[in-house]
Each structure stands twice: as structure tokens, then as C-alpha cells.
């Protein structure tokens, strides 16, 4: 039985300081939000942040904006003297986000449209030829501010919203529910280890010796919908909420983050092994709809989460989803180095030798997230679930690398997450190749050293 971790009684929420009324904007003004300050404020503990002031730009200061560079990247520029301040802000964001990663945050409210804090749809100006190549950064199609991008990449599980979303009653309700679920999960998050000590008898030739070794932990996770049993999967403890979210996406119970209400470990103190129970509530679903969903549900108890597990043909699956049409291409050398970078981050595998891994990479080969699990499907679901909960799907500018083979179910999960390129250390199955071809996924197998095979959509990999 896992131990329970104690945290503060009130949720801790990071917030753009200007929304609290602090005079930190470029013109020494503020953007105080009455609902945030007067209604939400008394129930939470604020952690104010102002990237521009904390990065040393002071107030008042030149206004800043994001601009498109000539090589297709995005940079942060001052509007008066057109100074490139991308690297300065990036260094600050990296340091501050690491501090916040250890601050027990349960959510974050950021200033909409800000070139530093904007969560989505930040306006991008025209190109500047004076921007240095080292200062550019690749942004998502709907651009985020530099600080917001760093925060949401480092803490993909953290509920994040801007004040514009909180002005909408439904957006406000969903954000508050997710913050409270995150807070409850932190208060009683089980401290179950991903590996355990076991006794072994090691045989070498004619010699035998009793030793203590390490084995990967495998335990059941029960996923409940609205407090009712839905599925049981075997997994390595850790990132259970993310695993549940990714599993529900793969099972097509949800189509995106807006369908999620809350995800939390069982809060009933009388429940046995509550660290192995996660309860999910769905947004915008009536009681009758939940009844129909559970009534039509096949019972799932398996070795790991396996998505649709062949319940639909490739033709019907392809008709349910839009083909991935991302037109970018990457160098073959980038694909070749993915397994090595993933292997370098497999901490539990180093201790046990018994876990699968999945890694999410940028197009330049930077490792964004990694997950390990006894089930290769679970490792992928943990990564996809994190991105789903941070509202980062589709992952159209990312690559997925898995440490084992590429099965139909692994390709299916990539399709549902909108990932254009999947690389595997081992072989793909025939059904995986067929599905990748139908759904627009570049499928790569046998990535070893500088060689690999491309089974579908080779146009995304340049020589």
C-alpha cells in the first residue's frame, strides 16, 4: 500500500501578476480581473509571475511582440528599437519554470495574447531579417508566448487557462474542476515505487549466490467512470491520471480535452488499494449517456492498455479520423539518433531491464517527454494523456519513438494524437503498416545505428 503525500489545504495557482492588479505591464499599468481576484482569490494561494519584470526588463519598458523570422521561426522583439530579446526571455523562462516545477502548483492563470504568457493564438508580426538564427524558436500553429510554451512543455499535466477562457462560465467550471482534481491528487498521491527489491539466486557456471535485485513494479489500475467500474489494466505505477486520459482517448470514449471533467485517485479512505483506482468524470455527458456507455462497454482486463484491440477494421477507423497531412520533413540523421536519446532517459530500465519506453520529440530531435511502463501501450498512453490534459493535441509538430515493436495499436494511438511520424526500434506488424499508410503516419522500424526502414509515407524523411 502506498503512502499518502500531504500538501497545502488550498490549491496553489500560478498567475500573471498583472491580473491581480500589480502595475507590471509595459506602461506601468495592470489588467486586474475582478472575478479572479474577488471570487477565485479567497479560495486559493496565488504564486504571482511576471516574466518581463522578473527577466529584468523593468517597468515601464518597450512593448514586445512575437515576429515571424525569414527562416520560418518565431522571435520575441521589442517594438521600438526592434531588439531581439528571445534568448534572454528563454533563459529566464527555463530557470523560472524549473522553480515552479517544484512549487506544488495545481494550476496556472496566464494573460491572454501576451507574447510571454499567451496560452494560444498570440498574434505574430511580420518577419525581421535582423533576428539571429540562434534566437529563433519553433512555435505551434496557434502560437504561444515564450514563457507559456516553456511552462506547458515542462508541466504538461498542469491545468492552464487565460482570463479570457475564465470569462466563459463553462471554461471557468472546467478549469476549477481540473485544479481541484489536481489538488486532491497531490494530497493523496500514492508514493508507490516504479521498481521493487526482490530476492534472486544468481547462477554463474557452477556457482550460485543469493542476491537482492530490482524488478519493475506491475500492479492493476482500475479506471472508473463517474465512480462506476470501466476498465482494469496492468501498469507500472506513476502518471496514472495521464495513463487514464490517454487510454480513454485511444478507446474513443473522449475526443479531446474538452470531454474531460476531472481525473483523480480514489478519495474514499475505506477503499482497498485506493492508490490503484482512478475515477474519471466526463464533461457534458448526461446520466443516461454514461449508462449507455457503460452498458455497451466490453469488459477490459489485460496486460496493458491496447486501444480498440481490433474491434474496428482499418477502413472504419480511417473514416473516423482525418488523415495526418503535415507537410514538413526532417533529416534521416534526426531519426537515427532518437533511440539513443530515449535510452539515455530510461532511468527505471537501468535498474530493472524490464520496462518499455516511449519518447515524444520535437522535429529538431529534442526530447520533450518520456514514459516507462511494463506495457508498451501504457507508455504511449502516458505521454499522449499528458499532452491531452494540457490541451496540446494534435501533436502535429512532434515525433514519437518507442523502444519495442510498432503494433497496430501503437500506430492507432499516434493517429488519435495527430503524430505524423512514429519510429520503433523493432519491427512493425503488417496491420500497423497498413494503418499508417491509410492515416498519413510516417512509420519507421528497425532504427539501429544509422540505418532504419521506412514503411509508410517516406516523404517526411530527407536523405
N, C-alpha and C positions, 0 to 999 in steps of 0.2 A: 504494500500500500504506500502510495506516495505521500510525502509530507506536504503541508499547505504553506504557501508563501504569503506573508502578511504585507499589506501596503496601506497607504493613507485611506481614511474613510471617504474623502471626497475625490472625485476624478480630477486629475491634473491635465490641463489643456494648454498647449502652447498657443500663442495668439500674436498676430501682428499688433504691435503696441499702439499704432495709430487708431485702431478700432476701439481701444479703451479710452481714447481721448488724449493720449500723450502727444505733445507737439513735436513730432519727429519727422513729418513729411518734408519734402524738399523746400517748401515755402514756410516752414516752421508751423504749419497747420496740423490738423488732425482729421480723422474720419470716424469720430465716435458713433457707435451703433447702439441705440437705446435698448433694443431687445437683448443684445449680447451682454451689455453692462448691467442692466437693471433686472432682467429676468433670469438669464443663464448664470450671470456672475455670482450671485449669492450661493449657488449650489456647487460651484467648482473652485479649484485652486488654479489661478492663472500663472502661466510662465511666459511673460512678455518677451517678444523678439522684434528687433528692427534691424534687418541686415545692413541697410545703408549706414545707419548710425554706428552700429557695432563694428562694421568694417572700416570705420574711420573717416567716412565722408562728411560727417558733421551735419549741422542744420543751422541756417538754410544752406542749400547746396544747389549745384546744377541738377536739373532734371535728367533722368536717364530713360533710355528705351532700348528695346531689342531691335537689331537690324539684321537683314539678310546679307551675308558676305558674298563675294563674287564666286567663291567655290562651293556655295550651297549651304554653308554652315550658318550659325546664328551667333552674334556677339552682343555684348552689353556696351553701349556707348553713351557718353554724356551728350546732351542736345545742343549745348553752347559751343564748346571748344572741340566737340567730336573726339573726345579722348576714349580710347579703348580701355575699359576697366574690367574686362571679362575675367582675366586671371586673378586680379585682386579679389573680386567677389567670389570666384570659385574657391580660392584658398580659404577665405573666411567661411564659406558655406560648409566645406568639408570639416573644418575644425568645430564649428558650432553644431552641426548635425551629429557629430560623434558625441558631443556633450549631451545633446538631447536624447541620444540613444540610451543613455544611462540615467535619464531623469524620470523614469517611470511615467511617461506620458500616456494618457488614454485617448488623446485626440489632438487635433490642431485646427485652429481657425485662421485663415490667411486672407490678406487683402486682395480682392478681385482685381484683375487687369494689371497688377503690379509687375514690372519687369524682373523683380526679385521674388515676389511672393505669389504671383498669379498661378492658380491651380490649372487653368485651362483657357484656351482661346486668347492668350495675350497677343496684342497687336504687334506685328513685325513691320519695321520700316524698310526703306529701300536700301540697296547694297552700298557698302563702303569699301572702296578698294584699299584703304589705308589700314584695314584690320589685319593684324598679323595672323599667319596660319596657325600658330600655336595657341591663339586665343579663341579660335572658333570652337563651337560645340555643336553636336548634332542634336536637334530638338525633335520632339514628337510632331506629328502633323498638326495637331492643335497645341501650339507652343505653351510651355510652362515657363515661369520665371526661374532664374538660376537656383535660388535657394529652395523653392518648392520642388524643383526637379531633384536636387540632392536629397532633400528630406524624404520624398516619396519613393526614391530608389533605395535609400538606406533602410527605411522603415515601411515596407510595403503593406504591412498589416495594420498600420495606424489609420484610424478614421480621420480624414482631412476634408474640410469644406471651406468655401469662402463665404463672405457675408451675403452675397447675392443669393447663393443657394439657401442660406438660412432665412432669407426673407420669404421663401416659399414654405407654407405650412407642412407639406409632405416631405420636402427636403429637410426641414428642421426636425421633423419627427424621426426620420430615418437616421440622421446624424446623432441625435441624442440617444436613440436606442443602441446604436453601434458603440458609442462612447461608454454607455453603461455596461454593455456586454463585455467590452474590452476591460473595463474596470473590475467587473466581477471575476472575469477570467484571471486577472492579475492577482486578486485577493486569494483565490483558492487554486491557483495553477499548480498542478502536481509536479513535484520535483523528481519524477521518475527518470532514471538514467537511461540513456540510449544503449548502454552496454553494462554487462554484469560480470562479476568474477565467478569462475567455475573451476571445479577440480578436474584435472585430466591426468591420465597416465601416458607419458611420452615415451615412445619406443624408438630406439636408435640401434639398429642391428640387433644384438642380443641383450642390450641393456634396457632397463625400464626405470623410470623415475616419476614420482608423483609431484605434480606442479600445479600452480594456480595460473589459469589463463583467463582471457577475456572473450566473452561471446556477445553478439548483438542481441539486444532485448527484443523479444517478439511478444506482443500482447494484443488481445482483441480490443477494437474500438467500436462501441455501439453508437450509431448515429440515429438520433430521434428527431422526428418532425413534430413540432408542437406537443412535445412530451410523449409522443407515441413511437414505438419501435419502427424503424425503417430499414436499417441495414446493419450488418456486423462485418467488419473487415479486419484482417490481421495486419498489424503495422508495427513499426518501431516508434515508441512514444516520442512526442515532440512535434510541434506545429500541427496539433490535432485540429484546431479550428480551420487552418488553411487547407488541411487534407480534406475535411468535410466539405468545404466550399468547392474545391477542385473536383471532388467526387460527384457532387450534385450537378456541377456543370457538365461533366462527362456523361452522367446519366440523363441529361436533358431535363432534369427537374427544374433547373433555373437556366435562364438565357444570359444573365448578366448580373452586375452588382445591384441593380435596382430591384431585383427579385428577392434579394436577401433582406431579412429583417434583422435578426440577431443570431449570433453563434456563440454559445458559452458552454463550459463544462457544467455538468450536473451540480446544482446548488443544494440538493436535498442532503442534509447531513446524515440521514438514516440510510441512504443508498449505499449498497456494497460496491466497492471499487469505482467510486464516482469519478476518479481520475481517468477512467476508461469509458466515460459516457459524455457525449457532446449532444446538446439539444439545439436544434435549428428552428427558428420561426421564419416563415416566408412573408414577404410584403405583398399586400394587395391580393391575398387569397382568402376566400370565404371558407367557413367551416365545411360547407358541402364540397367545395373544391378539394380541400385536404382529405376529406373522406373518400372521394373518388380516386385521388392519387394513391392513397394507401390501399384501397381495395383492389386497384389494378396492378399493384406492385408485386412483382415476383420476389420471393424471399432471397436475400443475398447473404451468404456466409461463405467467404472464400479466402484464399491465401493473401490476396491483396486486391485493391480496387481495380476493376477491369472494364470500366465503361459499359458500353452496350453489349459487350460479350457476344456479338454475333446475332443479336435479336433482330437486326435490320440488315438488309442487303446493302451493298455499296451504292446501288442505284438510288435507293430511297434515302440513304444518308447524304449522298451528294445533292439530292433535291432539297434537303432540309437546310443546307448551308450554302452560302455564297462561296464560289471558288476564290482562293487567295490569288490576288493579281499583282502583288508587289513586284515592281519592275527593277529594283536595284540588283546589283551584282557585287560579289566580294571575291577577293583573291583566293586561289587554291591554298596558298600558304596560311591564310587565316583559318580555313577549315582544318588543316593538318595539325595545328597547334591546340585545337580545342580539347582533345582528351587529356593532354599533358597538363593544361591549366586546371581542368576539372579534377584530375587525380591529385594535384597539389593541395586541393581544398577538402579532400575526403578524410577528415580527422578521425571519425569513428572507424572507418575502414582500416586505417593504420593500426588501430588497436585490435580489431577483430578479424579482418579479412573477409567479413561476411555480409556486406551491405552493397546494394545498388546505389547509384548516384545519378542525379540529373543536374545539369547546369544551364542557366539562362545567360546568354551572351549578347552584347551589342554587335552591330555589324563590323566594328573595328576589332572584335575579339576580346573586349573587356568583359570579365565575369561579373554579372550583376547579382546573381543569386545561385545558391547551391542547396540541394536537399539530399539526404541519405535515408534509406529505408530498406527493410528486408524485402519489400516488394518494389519492383521497378516501376509499376504503375503508380504506386503511392508517392514515390519520389517526384514524379512528374506532377501529380495532383497537388502536392505541397507547394510547388513553385507556381503553378497556374492559379491555385487558390489564393496565394499571397497577392498576386497581381490583380485577381478578380476583386478581392476585398479592398484594394487601393484604387479600384476603378481605372485600372491601366490597360484593360483589354480593349481592342485586339492588340497583340504584340507584333505588329506588322513590321517593326524595325529590329527584330531580335532573332536569334538563332537558339535552337535547343540541342544540347548534346547529352546523350545517355550512355552509361557505362556498359550496358549489355547489348542485347539484340533489339531490333526495331520490329515490334509486332504490329498487327492491325490496330490494337487498342492504343498503342503509343502514338501512332500516326493520327488516329482519331482525336486524341487529346490535343495534339498540335493543331489540328484543323479547327477544333472548337475554340482554341485560344488565339487563332489567327496568326500562327507562327509560320513563316514562309519556308524555313529551312530546318531540317532535322538531320542530325549526324549521329551515327551509332558506331561504337567500337566493333560490334559484331555484325552479323548478317541480318538483313530484313527478310520477312516472310513474303511469299508471293502475294498474299492478300494485302499486306502493307504496301507493296509496290503499286498494286492496282489502285488502292485508295489514294495514295499520294498523287498518282497520275491524274485521277479524276478530280481531285480537290485543289490542285495547284501547289502542292508542297514539294520542294526540292528534297529528295531523300538520298542520303549518303550513308554508305555502310563500309565496314572494314577499314575504319580510319586508323591507320597504324604507320607511324613514321611520317614520311612524305607521300604516302600512297593511300588511295581510297577509291571506292567505286561510286558512281552516281547512277541511281536507278530511275529517277524521275526529275523532270524539269532542270536539265543541266545548265540552262542559260543563266542561272544566278551565280555560277561559279566561273570565274575567269582564270585563264592559264597563268 
